[in-house]
Amino acid sequence: MINSKVKITGHVTAKCYDQSCLSAEDLAYNKKLVASGGDRSTMKLGKLSWKDEKTNLISNEGFEVIGQLLTGLYGSTGEITHCALGTGTTAPTTSDTQLTTEVYRNNVASSAVVSNITDLTAYYSETEVTGTFEEFGTFIDGTAAVNSGKLWTHVLTGGWTKSSSEALVISITYTMTSS
């Protein structure tokens, strides 16, 4: 009998960049990029204001999607499509199906897979959203609508604050291992 343990670890790195030091041309480029739905990984970022790293929780709802994908029972793509910010301060649990208080979400801006490591990135431009965000989550097969899709991961941020002159870039790395 083979006894194997599968583990998925989610690591979130949030970086906030001061856009006020950018030239008018760079700001115009970013604005046009966001309006057109272009590749946000080419955004001009400015000076780093702050950086924070967290380990996130993967929900049972997300694991259910994986099970349904493996058995052909899931009726959609199974793709992590959206990343959301919220203001809720309730500790995440594996039974969560949404953020406590979601306030804004964006499409995943970029993704890559190398071997057992999956990387996703979310970008929030200086003009899209402002505030202090206490929670962050990723969603499978979501839409632009708040609380849509299946919650994959959920993390308390400890208070990520973003002003109207800052861009927020969130990198998420999932490492899958078996022992």
N, C-alpha and C positions, 0 to 999 in steps of 0.2 A: 504494500500500500504506500502510495506516495502522498506525503503530507506537505502541501505547498501553501504558503501564506502570501496573498497578493496585497500590496500596499500602494495607495495613491496619496502622494503628498502635494499639497497646493501651496505655493509660495507667491506672495503678492508684494511687488515693489511699486510704491507710488512716488512720483517726483513732480513737484510743482515748479514751474518756470516763470520768471518775471518777464512779461512781454513788453514792458514799458521801455526797455533798453533797445528794442528792435527798431530798425529804420522804418520809415513810412512804406517803403517798397516791400519789406518783409511782412509787415502787418497786412498790407493789401493782398499779398500772395496767400497768407494764411486764411484771410476772409474769403477769398475766391475759392480756395481749396475746400473749405468747409461747405460753402454754398453749392458747389458743384458735386459734392460727394466724392471728391478725389481721394487719392492715397495719402492719408494723414501721416504716414511715417515720414513724409517729406516736409512736414511742417517745420518752420523756423521756431526754435524754442526759447532762445534768450538765456538769461542767467538763472541758475538753479536757486530757488528760494528755500526749499526743504525737501527732504527725502525720508520715507518711512518704509519699513518692511514688516510684513505679517505672514503668519501661516494661517491658511483658511480651512474651514470645515466643509467637507463634501456631504451633501444631503442624501438621505435615503431615496428621495424622489429622483435624484440624478442616477443613483445606482440602479433604480428600477428601470430607467430608460435604457441603460446598458444591457440589462437582462432581456428587455423586450427586443432590443436590436439584435442580440445574439440568437434569439429564437424566432426572429421574423415577425414578431407581434407588434412592433412599434410602427405607427402609421406615418411617420414623417422622417426628416433627415437625420436627426440626432446630433446636429451641429450646434456648438455653442455660438449663438448669434449675437447676444447682447450682454452688455455690462452695465450695471446700474449702481447709482449712488442713493443713499438714504439717510434719514435723520434718526432712525430708531436706535435705542441703546440697550435693547433686550439681548442678552447673550444668545448667540446662535446655537441651535441644536440640530441633530441629524434629522429630526422630524419636520424641520421648516420646509415650507413650500413657496415662500416669498420673503422678501425683506420685510422687516417690521413696518417701516414707513418709507417706501420708495418715493423719490422725488424727481429723478432724472435718469435717463438711460440713453446709451449710444450703441450703434452697431459695433461689433468687434472690428477693429481697424486692420489688424494683420494677425496671421497665424502661421505656425510652422511646426513640423514634427520631425524630430531626428531620433531614430531608435525608440527608446522608451520615454522620451521627454517631449512634451507639448508646450509650446509657447504661444500666448495670446497677448495682444496689446489693445488698450482702449485709450482714446484721446478725447479730452474735453477742452475745447478752445476757450479763450478768454471771454468771448461773448455768449457762449452757450448757457453757462450755469455758474452761479456763485453761491457761497455759503459755507457752512461747516457740516461736513458729512461724517456721520458716526458709523455708517455701515456701507459695505460694498458687496455686490454679488454678481455672479455670471448665470446666464440662462440658456437653456437648450431650446431651440426652435421658438424663440420669442419673437415679438413684433415690436413696433415703436410704442405700443400701449403699455402703461405701467402694469406690473404684476403679470404680464403675459409670459408664456413659456414655462418650462420646467426648471426649477432652481437646481443648479449644479453645485455652486459653492456660495458660501456666506461667511463674512468676516466682520468683526467690529474693528473699526479703524483707530479709535481713540481720539478722533476729531481731526480729520483732514480739512483744513480751511483753504478755500480758493477764492480769490478776489476777481474782479472784472478786468484786471490787468495781468492775470496769470493763466497759463495753460497747465492742465493736469494730465500727466501721462502715467498710465497704470499698466505695468507688465505682470503677467500671471504665468507661472511655470508650474506644470503638473508633471511630476516624476512618478512613473509606475514601475514597481519592482515586485519580484517574486522570490521568496526564499524557502 
